[in-house]
Amino acid sequence: MTTRIFRVLVLLSGCSLAQSAPIGPASSPPQPQTTTVASAQPAAALVTNTFVVRGIIRSGTTPLPGVNVTAANTLTGKKVATATNPDGSFSLVLPSRGRYVIKTDLAAFASTTKEVVITPETPQATVDADLMLSSRAQILAAQQQQAAGAAAQEQIATALANRGMQSLSVTESDASGTTPTSNDTSQQTAGLPLNGAGTDAPTESVSISGAMGQAQNFGMNVDEIQDRIQEMRDRMQREGPGGAGPILFGGEAGGGFGGGPGVFVFGGRAGRFNANQPHGSIFYSTDNSIFDAAPYALNTTGNLPSNAQKASYDQNRYGVTIGSPLKIPHVVNSEKTFVFLNWTGGRNTNPFDEFSTVPTLAERQGDFSATATQLIDPTTGQPIAGNRITNINPAAQTLLQFIPQPNLPGDINNFHFVTSLTQNNDQLAIRLIHNFGEGGMFGPPQRGGGGGGRGRRRARNNINFNLNYSNSTNELGNAFPTLSGTTQTSGINTGFGWMAGANNLHFNYNRSHTRLSNLFQDKQNIAAAAGITRTSQDPFNYGVPSLVFTNFQSLQDIGATLSNNQTFAWSESLFVRRGKHNLRFGGDFRRIYNDTRSSQNARGSFTFTGFATGNDFADFLLGLPQLTSIQGGSTTYGFRQNFWDLFIQDDWRASGNLSFNLGLRYEYISPFSEQNNRIVNLDLNPAISAAVPVLPGGIGPFTGGFPVSLVEPDRNNFAPRIGIAWKATKKIVARGGYGINYNTGQYGSIVQNLANQPPFAFTETNVSSAANFLTLENGFPPAVAAVTNNFAIDKNYKLGYVQIWNLNVQAEVKPSLLVNIGYNGSKGTDLDIQRAPNRLPNGQLRIPGVQPFILETSQGDSILHAGTLQVRKRLRHGISAQGTYVFSKSIDNASTIGGGAVVVAQNDLDLAAERSLSSFDQRHKFTGNFLYELPFGTGKKWLNNNGGWLENVLGDWQWSGNFSVASGFPFTPRVLGNFTDVSQGVNGTLRANIVGDPYSGTCPNGFPVGTIECWFNTSAFAIPGTGQFGDARRNSIIGPGQFTFGMSVSKTLLAKDTRALELRIAANNVLNHPVFSSIGTVLDSRNYGEVISAGSMRTVTLSARYRF
């Protein structure tokens, strides 16, 4: 019953968008009259593609190198990992489709997570992250739990009234985390977030959120801070005054709470909190398979029972943080020098659970008699008797051992692999601060503490040093147990900072090492053992060649990678106050070294489509691929880059109810060069009818001289930032903003593609033909084409940028109820788009003597509009709640911003036909959260201060939860394995024709639209005719709606002084409902029109933290 109810909910949230989705025909240019080659019918296809997630990791606007990035499949638990390049960019090849959690880890920085959905229709996704220093994150966590005195509450409230300004900083980081006041001239100004020295947090330098800047307000927006204030007031009514106030606003004497359990966040007189005593925390959390639900298994043949097998795993995370004045007996005892130590670690076994479609036992032996398609003998053109192949290719027989036999009945999802993967990691951070002049841990003492005024803070002068080290080892899984691997990463980050009054100078050095390997590297040459010729013979590149099918799970081994990244960084900034203007200005310089060796396709890739026999696996058994490609070498590349930026910002308090934040930032990011000039681009004529390779510093015959980077620098990257906050009445505040952000990390992926090109590497893309069959053994014959490069970049490529604007109006309906109405918009310009220009609709090459290649240009654009309605109930009587509804629409012709797919354009001569819904478009989304303090314990309705064991057990518990209900993401109807498409060096770019309404009726299998077996009407699409492109738009099928609900209960046990023990139980997907994440949209495939994947089921985490 619950399953049926959930299906109805999903149908309502997903299919209700049918009327608004742009499904109609896209524009298509007139086709040449010479086009005569028919579009061959593809074999039944289960989509298998190369799945990739990439992105840029920053802190503020500073790219972070050496960040460990892992992608974990929420259904199977399978993980892959890598580390970011010097420009902060990363790229991960995923083993299969599904929902993935992308996690970032870097010493001294707080981890981040984000979910993406990878499908055959959107095989690539972009995930960007903005990291916060872990010290700042810990302080924010402590501050959110702190109960402060009444005087401190009023100070915070006063500060908020005077600082009603959204964060629109254009500095590299706001070291102080607060806006300077008229009595404060000692604030730290912009600093380099990489070093973690002399700075606690970066600003939201690229954020124009339309709300109070969180980095400048304890990481919370205005509403959250006001809720904390009210919560403190409620507690004070129960427990009396006391507690040292936050360091930002001075503090009162101890008493009552005695300052709360926070760490390193207190000022004023000591009370029970003594800043010169060691303080810190110890935490531990665990997630064990005995607490979690089994993965939801989809099996369209009905062969899989509900009691799916579950992997056994155990995840343990722990850490210690401590800070104290530096005291070494008989050596040093200083109240001006402080040391902070932090160690975190994890010892985990993670679940890996995946279903795959593999050939049946009969098909492995060449018996296709159960297949309806008549097999054709490619040598005679006659039917194969009985659909039985007897002459299996020897190379195919060797590689067949790496494709497992089915362990489930049926011909779809008939192989189930369950295991656990080991993941170990450690991070150690040490930080030293020495203050000059008066003061303790936080510099000079505050004045004016008693009455609660801010008081005057003297100038801070200090030097600071930090050292961070991280190390991790991860076991990587694969859909097939015969393939696996490991990734090992280590990193060191050190920094030195000097603060002299309003001036801030920083130096930082970062080094990271990453090694990715498979089971056969340096051990066994599988390609040579199979008789495959002209592949890499370097032991570093050993492994299993890639086999790509349309009906079955592809065979894809892990590519070896060895990377060493270094970054040297300098930062200087200054703060000046002039009347009502708070001015900050400064600049940064970074020198980036990236030494990398990576050959992802050195063993060759073979694509089987059924073009020879009518069945892709039959083609494999005969050793007849339609498309082969190889790219690899033995070169270690040395990429180099410089990064400059200058900024100026004016935080202008025009009047008591009107303030502005005005800024201008200039960034110059040089394209990467290679230290030995071993990169290659193609010089193209305007008509793209000729292509000539050109080396760094060379002169092309069509566009003239090329720089050493092969891409002209983009030197006009000016980014204005404007923010306005106006308090119209006592209860109404309006905020607005505008800013520009540049895609500064794209050069990293570009130079990787320019590497491993001839003559410095072996690169080929070959297409089989009826007159000249390619084979497994001879898939890479000596190239006939004069040019075999597979990538080119527009010489005049421009960095993409996004303009962002917003307007929000917030009204206090009553003291406990806030309503916010907002609008957000963004426009992307010069976004990356990938083209395949060397092809014609008839399958012939457009440029004679040049193999197919991908051309990357900056011709993409996007537009997004979003309206928001938020209602928030502040904490009263132990209850708070918030609900937010967002109505949005995003359109683009290349979803390169926002986590979307990067797809090669269907028709290079009609890029306008690519314009459609963004792959990340989600029309409706409603999110909410709540907090309920159970009415037992100190200051509560029942069991109030009775001191009994019942109060100790039942008192002071909190129950909280969050939920999200949203419409589905869009998918593209595609034609996979099309002969003409593959003949042009690509597979899956051809879209279908739309011939009906996909949201009504019944599928040919008899199921109504909106069910798992028939999400959309498959009869609404058809394969394009001879030599034509499909007229269905990208992302024109709305997928299943999304529903998630998480819940947690927690309890804090307060001891004497500042000691406290926090206990927490948290559950994701607590209702254990399946969240369907992908649908089959490849025409005539076995799973066409069906729901083909689901997200993770219920997981439970137990955690404890002791603060002292």
N, C-alpha and C positions, 0 to 999 in steps of 0.2 A: 504493500500500500504506500509506504513512504517513498519507494522508488518511483511509483507512478506520479505521486504529488510532485516530487522533485523534477521529473521530466516535464510536467506542465509548467512549473516555474521557469525552467530553462527555456522552454519553448516560448513562453511569454516574453522573456528578456531577450531572446535571440531573434526569433522570427518576427517580432513586432516591428523590426527595422526594415522589413522587406520593402515597404513602400518608399522608404527614403533612400535606400541604397542605389547608387547609380549603376544599374546592371545593363542598361541599354547599350547598343552598339557604339563602339568608339570610332573615331574618324580613321579612315584608311585611305592612303593615297592611291591614285590609279596605278595599276600594275603594268609593267612592260608587256607589250603584246607578244613578245617572244617567249613569255612564260608558258611552258607546256608540260612540265614535269608534274605528275600527280603526287599528292601527299599520301604516302603509304599509310595503311591502317596499322596502328601499333598493336603489338601483342598485348594480351591482358597484363596489366602492370600493377605491381605493388610498389609504390613510390620508394625509391632508394636514391639518395643523393648525398653529396658532401655537405654536411651541416657545420656551420661555422658561427661562432659568436665573437665579436670584436668590440673594442671600445677604447676609451681613454680614461685613465685614472688621474685625478688631480687633487690638490689641496688648495682650495680657492681657485686661482687661475694657474697655479704652478703644476705642471705635469710631474708625476712621481714615477721614477724608474724603480725597477726591482720589486714591485708589488706582487705578491703571490696571488694569483687569480685561479679559483677553482670553479668548475661547473659541475653540479651534482644533479642527476636526473631524479626528480621527486618520486617517480614511480619505481625505478629500479635501484636507485641509490648509486648508480655508476658515476664515477668522478673522472674528470680530466683536469689537468692543471698546467699553468705556465706562469711566466713572470713578465711584467711590463717592460717595454723598451725604454731607452733614455727619454723619449718624448712622451712617456706615459701610456703609449698604445700597447695593445695586446691582441692576440688572435688565437682562438682555441678551435680545433677541429673536434666536433662532437661525434660520438659513435653512432648515434641514432636520433630520431625525432623524439619529441616529448617536451614536458615542462621541466625547465632547469632552474636551479637556484645558483646564481652567480655570486660568489663570495670573494671579498678582497681582504688580504692580510699584509700588513707591513709593520715592522717593529716601530713602536712608539705611536702608532696610529690605531684608532678604533676600527674594528672590522665593519664592513657593510655587506648587505645582502640584497639581491633583487631577483625577481622571477621573470623568466622569458619563456615564450612558447615557440618551439622550433617544429616546423612542419615541412613536408615536401613542397608545399606552396610557398612557404617563407623559410627557406633553408638557412638563411643567415640573419643574424640579429646584432644590434649594437647596444652595448651596455656601458654607460659612462658613470663614474662615481666621483664624489667629492669627499675626501677623507678628512676626518677631524683627529687631532692629536689625542691619543688615549688618555693622557693626563687631563685634558680638558673634558673628555667624555666622562671620566670618573668624577671630576668636580661637578659636572652637570647632574650626574646621577645622585651625588651626595646632596647637592643643593635642593633637588626636587623632594628629598626626604627630610630635610632639615626643618625644625620648628624654631623660629626665632622670636625674640622679645617684641613687645608692642611698639617700642621706639623704632626698632629696625623695620617693622612693618610699615610704619608711617613714612620712614625714609624711602623705602622702595616705592610706595605709592606716589610720593612726591617726585621721585626720580622719573617714574613712568609718565607722569603728567608733563614733565619738562622734556621728555625724550620720545614723544609720539612720532617717531620717524622710522620709516622702513629702511632696512639695510640696503644701501646702494653703493657700497664701498667700491672704489676702483683701485684700492691698494692691494698689494700682494697678500698681506695679512694684517689683521687688526690685532696686534699683540696683546693689547690690554683687554680686549673684549668689552670695552665700554666707551661711551662717548665722553670726551673731556668736558668738564664744566668750568665755569668761570673761576673757581678756586682750585683748579687742578691743572697743573702744568707739568706733571710728571708722567703722563701717560706714555706707555710704549706705543710706538707707531709701527708702520708697516715693517714686517720682517718676513723672512723666508720660512714658510711652514715646514720645509723639509727637516730643519734641524731640531725643532722642539726645544730650543734653548732660548730663554728669555722671552718666550711667547707661549701662550696657553692655547690659542686657537686661531684659525684663520677666519677672516670675514667671509660673508657670502658675497664675494666680490663680483660674481656674475649673476647674482640672484636679484630679481625684481619680483618679489613674491606678492606684493600688494598687502603685506602685513608687516607687523613690527619685525625688524631683523632679529632672528633668533640668536645669531652669534653675539649680538650686543645685549642680549637680555637672558643670560643663563641658558641659552639654547632653547628658549620657549618663546611663544608669541605672547602678546599682551593678555589675551584671555587666560592663558595657562598661568601666567604670573599672578594675575588678579585672583585666580582660583586658589593659588598657593597662599596668597595673602589672607584671603578669607578663611582658608583652612587653618592658618596659624592663629587667626583671631578666635576661631571656634575653640581651638585647643587651649588658647590662653584663658578663655572664660572657664575652662574646666581645670586647668593646671596652674594658673598664676603666671606672673611675668618671669622672664629669665631668658637665658640663651644669648650667646654672642651673635651679633648680626653678621651678615655676609661682609666679606672684606671690602666689597665695592662701596659700601655705604657706612662704614664704621660699625659700632655695636654697643650693646649695653653690658652691664655686669652680669655675671652668671647667676643661676638660680632656676627653679622650675625644671625645664628640660636640661639645663646646664650646657646648652650649645648644641645638643643633638648629636647624632652619630656621624656627621659628615667628616671629611678628611681634607685638610689644607684649605679650608674655605672660610676661616673665621678671623675677625679682627676685634678691635676694642679690648677691654680688659679681659683677663683670662677666664674668670669665673671657674667652672669646673673643667673647662677646656684649656689645657696648657700647651701653647703652640711650640714651646721649647722641649716638649716631651715627644718621644716617638709615637707616631700615629699611622694607622694603615688599615688594611683589610685583608682577609683571606676568603677565597670563594671556591666553590666546587659545584659542578653541575653534571648530570648524567642523563642519558637517554638509552634505554635498553629495549631490546626487541620484545621482551615480555609485556611491556606497557603499550606497545604500538599495534595498530591494526594491520592486517595483511593488505598488500597492494590490491587495488581493484583491477580485475582481469577482464579484458574484452576479448571475446572469441566468437566471431560471427557464425562459426559452424555449430556452436552450442556444445562443444566437446569439453570445455573446461568447467568443472564444478565451482561453486562459490567458495569452497574451502581451499583457496589457492595456497600453494606452498609459500612459506615465509622464511627469509634468511634470518640467521641468528647473528646478532651484532650487539656491540656495547660501545657507547660514546662517552668519554670522560674528559671534562675540561676543568682546569684548576689554575689558581694563580695566587700570588702574594704581592701586596703593595705596602711599602713602608717609607716614611719620611721623618727626618730628624735633623737637629743641628749636628754638625760634624764633630764627633768626640772620639778621640783616640787617646787612651790613657797614657799619660806622661809625654804625649806628643802634641796634641792640639785639643782645645776645648773652646770652640768659638760659637757665639750666638749669632754671628754674621755669615757663617758659612753653613749651608744646608745641603744634605744629600738625600736624593730620592731614588729608591730602588723598586723595580717592578719585574716580576717574572710570571709569565703565563705559559701554560703548556697544554697539550692534548694527547691522549692516547686513545685512538678510536679504531673500531672496526665498523665500516659503513656498509649498509646493505646494497647489494647489486642484484636486481631482479628484472629480467627482460625476456619478452617473447619475440620470436623471430619466425619468419616463414622460410623454410628450407625445402629443397626437393625431397620428394618421397623416396622410399627405398627403391621402388621400381624405376623412377626417373633417374636416380643415381646410376643405375645399371643400363640406362639407355632405352628403357621401356616406357613409351609415351602413349600406349594404347588406350589409356583412360582419358587422354586429352582429346577434346572435340576438334581441335585444329589439325588439319592434315599437314604432316611434315613434308617438306620438299627437299629432294637431294640437290644441293647447290651445284654439283658437278654435271648433272644431267638435266636438271629442271623437271624431273619426274617425281611423282609421289614416292615416299619411302614406304616400303611394304610393311603393313602392320604397325606403322609408327614406331618401329624398333631400330635403334642405332646399334650396330655391332662393332664398328671401327672407331672406338673411343681414342681420342688424341692422347699420346703419352704425356705431354705437358699437362693436359687437363686431368689425367689420372693422378699425377703427382700432386697437383694443387687441390684435388678433391678431398684429400685427407684433412685439410684445414676447414672444410665445411662440415659441421656436425650432422649426424643422422637425426631424423625426427625422433622425439621422445613423447609426442602427443599425437593422437589421431587427427585426420583431416589434412587439408592442404593449405590452410591459413593459420598463422600463429601456432605452428605444430612443433616448435622447439622452445623449451622453457629452461632458462639458465639462471640458477639462484646460487649466490655465493656472498662472501663478505670480503671487503677490501680494507687493508690496513692503512691508517693515516696517523703519522706522528709529527708533532710540531712543538717547538719551543721558541720563546721570545724573551730576551733579557734587555732591560733598559736601565741605564744609570744616568743621573742628572745631578750636577753640582751648580750651586748658585752662591756667589759671594757678594754681599752687599757692602757698600762703602758708607761711612757715616753712621747715623743713628739707625736703630731698627733691628728687628728680629727676622723671623722667617719671611715676612711680607714687607720689609723695608721699614721706614720711619713710622713711629706710632701715630695713631689718629688723635685729633683734638676735637673737643665738642661732642664727646660720646654721650654724656648724660641726657641732654635734651633731645638727642636724635638727629641733630643737623648733620649735614655731610662733613662739616669741618674742612680744614685746609690740610692738604697732603703735601709734604715736602718732596722735592725732586728726588727721584730714585736713580741711583747710580750703582751698577753692578756688572760683573762679568759672569758668564755662565757657560757651562760645557755639558754636552750630552754624548752618550755612546749607546747605540742600540744594535743588538745582534739578533738575527732570526735564522732558524733552520727548520726545514720540513722535508719529510719523505712520504710520498703518496704512492700507493699501488693503484694502477689504472686497470679498469676492467674493459671488456669487450663483449659484444653480443655473442661471440663464439669463444668457448673456453680455450681454444687453441691459440688465441691471440691475447696478449696482455702487455704490461710494461710498467715502468716506474718513472716518477718525476722527482728530482731532488733539487731543492732550492736553498740558498743561503744568502744572507745579506748583512751588510754592516753599514751603519749610518752614524756619522759623527758631526758635531757642529760646535762652533764657538761663537758667542755673542757678547757684544759690549754695548751697554746702555749708559749714556751720559745725558741725564736730563731728558730733553725732548728728542735726542738723536739716538738712532738705533742702527747698529752695524752688525751684520751676521756673515759668517762663512760656514759652508756646509760641504761635506763630502759624502757621497753615497756610492756603494758598490754592491752589485748583486751578481750571483752566479746561478745558472739554471741548466740542468741536464735532463733531457727527456730521452728515454731509451725503450726499446722493445725486447722481446725474449731472445731474438736472434742476432742482435747487434754484436759485432766483433766475434761471432761464433759460427754462424752457418749461412751460406749464400743460397737461399731458397730459390731465387730466380735461376741461378746457374744449375742447380740440381734438377730443375724442371726443364732445362734445355732452352730457356729463354735467352736470346742473344742481345748484345749491345745494351745491357743494363750496367749500372755502376758496379765495379768490382772492388770498391773501397769498403773494407769491413765496417766502417762507421755507418754505412748505408744499408747493411744487410737487413733482410726482413722478407715478408711475404708480399708479392705484387698485389695490386688492387684489382679486384674483379667487381664490376658494376653491372647489376642485373636490373631488369624492369619488373620481373615477377617475384623476385626473391631478395632476401636480405643480402646486401653487398658484403664482400670480403674486403675489409680495409684495416691494414695493420697500422701501428703507430710509427710516425716518421721521427727519426732521430733529430735532436736539436741540442746544440751546445752554445750557450750565450753568456757573455760577461759584459755587464753594463757599468759605466762609471759616470758620475756627474759631479762637477765642481761648480759651486754656486756662491755668488756674492750678492748681498742686499744692503741697501742704505736707504734710510727714510728719516723724515723730520716732521715734527708737529709744531705748528705755530698758531697762536690764538691772537686774533685782531678783532676786538669788539665782540660782535655777535657771530663772527666767522671763526670756525675751527678748521684750519687748513692742514692738510697732510700732503706731502709730496715726496717722491723718491724714485728709485729704480732698482732693477735687478739685472744680473747677467749670469748665464749658465753656459758652461761648455760641456757637451755631451759626447761620450764615447760609447759606441755600441759595437762590440766584436762578437759576431755571430756566425755560426755554421749550421745550416739547416737545409736539408734536401728532402722535402716532403714527398716527392714523386720520383726518386732516383731509381726505384725498382720497376717503374712503369705502371700504367693504369690501362685496363682493357674493358671496353664497354660492349656488352652483348644486348642486342635489341630484338633478335629474331629475324633480322633482315635476310639471313641466309636460308634458314629452314622454316621460319614461321614461329619458332619458339626460342626464347633467349637462352634457356639452359641447354637446349639441344645444340644451339650454336656453340656454346661453351664446350660441350663434350666433343664436338668436332674441331675445336680450337680455332673458331672463326669469329673474331671480334669485328664489329663495324667501325669502332673508333679506338685508336690507341694514342696515348700521350706519355711523355716522359720529360722530366726536368730535374737535373741534378748535377752535382760536381763534387769536388773535394776542396773547395775554396773556403777559407775563413775570411769573412768580409769585415772590414773596419769602417763603420759608418760614423760620420762626424757631423755635429750640428752646433750652431750658436743660437742663443735665445736672449733677446734684449727686451726690456720694457721700461717705460717711464709713465708716471701717473701723477695726477694732481686732483685733490678732492676738497670741496668746501662744504662743510656741514654748517648751514646758515640758519640760525634761529631768528627769523625775521620778526616775529612777535610772539606773544604768549600762546597764540593758538594757530600759528602758521610757521612751518619750517620747510626748508629745502635741503636737498642733498644733491649737489652738482659735482660732476666729475668728468674727467677725460683721461683715457688711457691709450697709450700707443704701444703696440707690440710689433716687433720684427722677429720673425722666426725664419731662419735660413733653411732652405731645403737641404736635406742630408746630402753629403758628398761621400765618396768612398776613398779611403786614404791612398789606394793604389789605382784609382780610376777604373775599377773593374765593374762598371755598370754600363748598360746599353739601353738606348731609346730608339724609337723609329721616327724618322723625319718623313712626314706625310705631305703630299701636295694638297691644295685646297679641295680638290674633288675626291680625295682619298682614292685615287686610282693608281698610286705608286707609293712605295714605302722603301726607305733605305735606312739601314742601321747606322747609328752615329754614336761615337764615343765621347766621353767628357772633354770639353774644350774643342770638339771637332766642328766642322762646318758642313751643314746639310745642304744638299742641292736645291731644296725648295724654300726653306725658311732661314737659311744663313747659319751664323754661329750659335753654338750651344754653350751654356755655362758648364762648369765642372759638375754641377748637380744635375744637369740635363733638364732642369726645370727652372724657368725664370723666377727670381725671387718676387714675392708679393710684398711691397713696401708701403702700402697705404692702409694699414690696419689700425685705424683710429676708432676707438670705441667710446662714445659719449654715454654718460649715465645721468639720468635725471629722476629725482624723487620728490614728491610733494606730499605733505601731511597737513590737513586743515581740520581743526576742531570747530565745526560749525556751531554746535550748541554743547551744552553740558553733557548730553547723552548721544551725540552724533559726531562721528569722525569719518572723514573721507581721505583716502590715500590713493595715489596714482604714481605711475612710474614708466620709464622708457629706458631701454638699453640695447646695446649691440654686443653679441658674443661671437667670437671667431672659432672655427674648428682648427685649433692650433696643432692637433696631433696627427693630422692626416698624412703628413710627410713621411712618417714612420712606415706605414704600409706601402706607400708608393716606392720608396727606395728598396724595400724587400722584393717587390715585383720587378724592379729594374735589375736586380742582381740575378744570378743564376740564368743569365742569357748568353747566347753565343757571342763571342768566341770563348768566354770564360766558363761555360757550362754546356752540357749536352741537352738540347731542347728539340723536341719534335712533337707534332700533332699530325697523325695520319688517319685518312679515311679510306675504308675498303670500298671496292667497287666490283661489279660483276666481272670485269675484265682482269682485275688484279686483286685477288683475295689476300687480306692480311691474315696471318696465323699467330698463334701464341708464341711459337718458336721464332718467327720472323715478323714480329709486330713493329719493328723499328728498322726498316731497311735503310740503306744509305739515302739521305735526303735528295730528292730530285729538285725540290724548290731551292732557290738561292737564298731565301730568307726564312728562317725557322723560328724567329722570335715569337713568343706568345703573349707579349704585353707591350703596350705603349701608353705614354701619358702625354696629354696636350702640353706642348712646350710652354704655352702661356697660361697654364693652369692657375686658377685663383683659389685661394682658401675660401671655403664656404663660410657664410655668417648668417646669424639669425637675429632679427629685430624682435624684441619682446616689449609688450606694453600691457598695462593693466589699470583697472580702476575698481576700487572697493569702497563701499559705504557700510559702516558698522553703526548699529543703533542699540542702545541699552533699553530694551522694552520695560524691564523692571530690574531691580538690583541683581537678581539671580538669573536673568535671561537676556542673552545677547543674540542679535540677528545680523548676519552679514550677507550682503548681496554684492557680487563681484563679476567682473568681466576680464578675461585674459585673452590676449591674441599674440600670435607670432607669425613671422614671415621669413622663410628661409630663402636665401639667394646664393647662387653659385655652388649649389650642392653637387656632390659627386654623383655621376651617372656612368654606368658601364654599357659599352656598345660593342657590337661585333660587326664592324664595317666591311670586313673582307668576305662578303657572301651576297648571293643573289637569291631571289625567291625560288629559282629553279634548282638550287643546290650547288651551282657552280661558284668557283672563287671569283671574286670581283677583281682582284689584282693577280695577274698571272705570275707564277714564280714565287709567291708569298703565301706561306701557310696561314691558316686562320689565327687571329689574335684578338685580344680584348683591348679596347681603347677606353681609357678613363678620362673623362672631361668634367668640367665644372659647369654643366648646363642644367642642372636640376634646380627645382624650386618647390616651395611648399607654402601652405597657408593653414592656420589653425585658429578657430574661434571657440571660446568656451565660456559658458555662463555658470555661475556658482551660487548656490543658496545654502547658507550654513546657519543652523540653530544650535546654540550652546547653553546648557543649563549649568551654572556654576555650582560648586560643591556647597550644598546646604543639607543639614540634617543627615549627613553621611551619604548623600546621593549626588552624583554628577553625571551628565550625559551630553553627547554631541552627535549631531547628524549633518551630513553634507551631501548635497545632490549636485552633480555636475552634468551639464548637457553640452556636448562638444562635437565638433566635426573637423577632421583634418584631411586635407587633399594634397597630393604631391605627384610628381612623376618619377621620384626616386626616394624611397624611405630610408635615407641615410642619416636622418636626425630623429631621435625618439625611439630607437630600439627596433627599427623595422628591417626588412630584408633588403639585400642588395641583389637585384635581379637584372640580368642582361636584357636590354630592350628587345622586344619581339621583332620590330622592323626598324632598322637603323635609319631608314629614309622617312620615318614618321614617328618622331619622338613625342609628338603631341598626343598620340594614341596611348601613351603610357600614363597620362594624367588620370588619376582615379583616387579613391579612398586610400589613405595611408594604411600600411599593413598593421599599424598600431592603433588605428581609429577605434574608439569605443564610445558609441553615441550616448549611452546613459550609464551613470555610475552613482550608486548611493552607498556611502560608507558611514559607519557610526561606531561609537564606543561608549562604554558606561563604567562607572565605578560605584560600588556599594560597600560601605563600611558596616559590617554586621553590628547590631546594637548590643554587643556584649563587651564588657571590659571597662577600663578606666575612662571616666567621663561619659559613658554610654548609658542607655536607658536601664539595662539590666547588668547585674554582676559588677556594679560600680564600686571599685575600691573596697571590696570585701576581703581581699587578700587570700581568699581560699583557692584550693587547687582547681576548682571549676572555672574560676576567672582566668587562671593561668592557662588552662587548656582551651577554653572557648573564647576568651577575650581578644580584642584587637586584631581580628581577621578582616581582610579586604577581599572582595570579589570583583573582578573586572573582566571585561570582554570587549571584543571588537568584531565587526562583521562587514562584509562587502557584498553587494548585489549589483551586477553589471551585465550589460548586453555583451554579445560575443564579438570576437575579432573577425575581420574579413579574410576570406580565402580566394584564391584565383583558380578558375577552371582551366586545366592545362592538358596538353597532349604530350605524353612522354614516349620516347622511343620512336618518334617520327623520323622516317628515313631522311627526308630533306633537312630537317632540323639538325640531326646528328651529322649529316654530311657537311654541314657548315661549321663544324667544330664545337657546337653547343648541344645541350640536351635539356628540353623542358622549357624553352622560351616561348614556344608556340602555344597560343591560347585557343580556346574553343570558340565556336560560333554560338550565339544565343538564339534559340528558336522557340522559347516558351517561357512560362512563369515558373521559376524554381521553387517558389514558396507555396504552391498549391498542388492538389492532386495526390496521386499515388505512384510510387516507384514501380518499375516492372517486376520487382520481387514481391509485390503485393502489400507492402507496408506503407502506411500513410506518411506524408511529409511531417517532420518534426520528431520522429522516433530515432532510436539509436541505429536501427537498420536502414533508415531512409531519412536522413536529416534534411535533404533537399531533393527536389524532383530531378532525377538524373536524365529524364527525357527532355529537359529544357535546354540541353547543350548538345552540340554536334561537332564532329571533326570538320575543319575547313576543307573547302574543295581544292581542286588542283591548283598548285602554285599560289595559293592565297593565304593570307594571315587571318587569324581569328578576330572577330569583332567584339567579343566579350571583354569587358574592362578588367584590369587588374583588381584584385580584392573586391569582387562583386558578389560573393556569397558570404552571408553573415553566419558565423559559426555559433556553437552553443554558448549560452549565457554562462556567467560566472557567479558562483556563490561560495563564500567562505565565512567561517565563524570560528573564532578562537576565544579561549577563556583561560583565566588563571585565578588562583587564590593564593594569598600571601599573608604572612604574619611576621611582625617585628617584635622581638623580645628585648626590651630595654633593661640594661644592667646599670650598675653604678657608673658615675662619671660619663664617659663618652662611649662606653662599650654597648654593643647591640648585636643581636643575631637575627638575621632575616631569612625566612623560609619561604619557598615559592614552588608552586606546582602549576605548570602551564601546559595547555593542550591546544594544538592546531587541528583544525577540522574536527572539532570536538563531537559533532553530530555524525561523523564518519560517512558523509555523503560524497559520492563521486563527483568530481568536477571535470567534465569532459573538455579536453583541450585541443583536439584536432579532428579533422574530418578528411575523408578520401575525396579528392577533387580531380584525380587523373582519369580522363575519359576511358571507359571500357576496362578499367582495372578491376581486380577481384573485389576490392573494398570500395569501389566508386559509390559515393553518396552516403557512406556509413561513418559513424563515429569510430575513430581508430585509436584514440589514446585518452587516458584519464590522468588527473593529477594525483598527488599523494593523499593517502587516507590519514586517519587520526594518528598523531604522534604526541607523546607526553614527555616533558622534561622536568626533572626535579633539580632544584638548585638551593644552595645555602651560602650565605655570606656573613662573616663575622667581622665587625668593625671595632677598632680599638683606638 
